[in-house]
C-alpha cells in the first residue's frame, strides 16, 4: 500500500524513492488520498493502492498517453475522403460518427482512410457499419483504405491498399 491514514492526514510513500510524507488532513481514506495527491505536488493515483510519486521524483507514474484520434474530411469529385489517425475506440466514437455523418451528407461515396489508424475497436466498427448503411441508402458506398495486414475487413467492406485505389474504384462504381 502506498498511501494510508495517519492521525494528521494521509501518509504517502513514493514508489520510486520510498520517501514517506504525511500530507492533507484526516478524514475518509478515499477522498483524503485524492486531496492529498492533488494538493501537495505528489502525482499518481487518487486511490490508496495506486502508484504515487513524490515531488522530487516528479510526474510520470502514468504511462504515456497515445496521441488523440484525429479525423478530417476532404471532398473529391468521386468521393468524400475521411482520414483517421489514432485509435478508433469508445472515446473516439462520437467524433467518428459526426464526421462520417457529415461525409455521407456531402457525398454518397465515402472513403475512410484507416492507413494511419492504430486500432479499431468494436464500437468503431459499429460506426463504420452504420455509415456504410447510410451511404448505401443514398445509392453510394463506404470504402476502406487500410494497411495491407488488415485483411479482417475484406469480408465486410470493400477494401483497398491506398486512397487512390479506392478513388479509382469509386469512379468505376461497379
ABEGO torsion letter per residue (X at the ends): XABBBBAAEBBBBBAAAGBBBBBEBBEBAAAAAAAAAAAAGBBEBABAABBBBBAAAEBGABBBBBBBBBBBBBBBAABBBBBBBEBBBAAAAAAAAAAAAAAAAABABBBBBAAABABBBAAAAAAAAAAAAAAAAAGBBBBBBBBAABAAAAAABBBBABAAAAAAAAAAGX
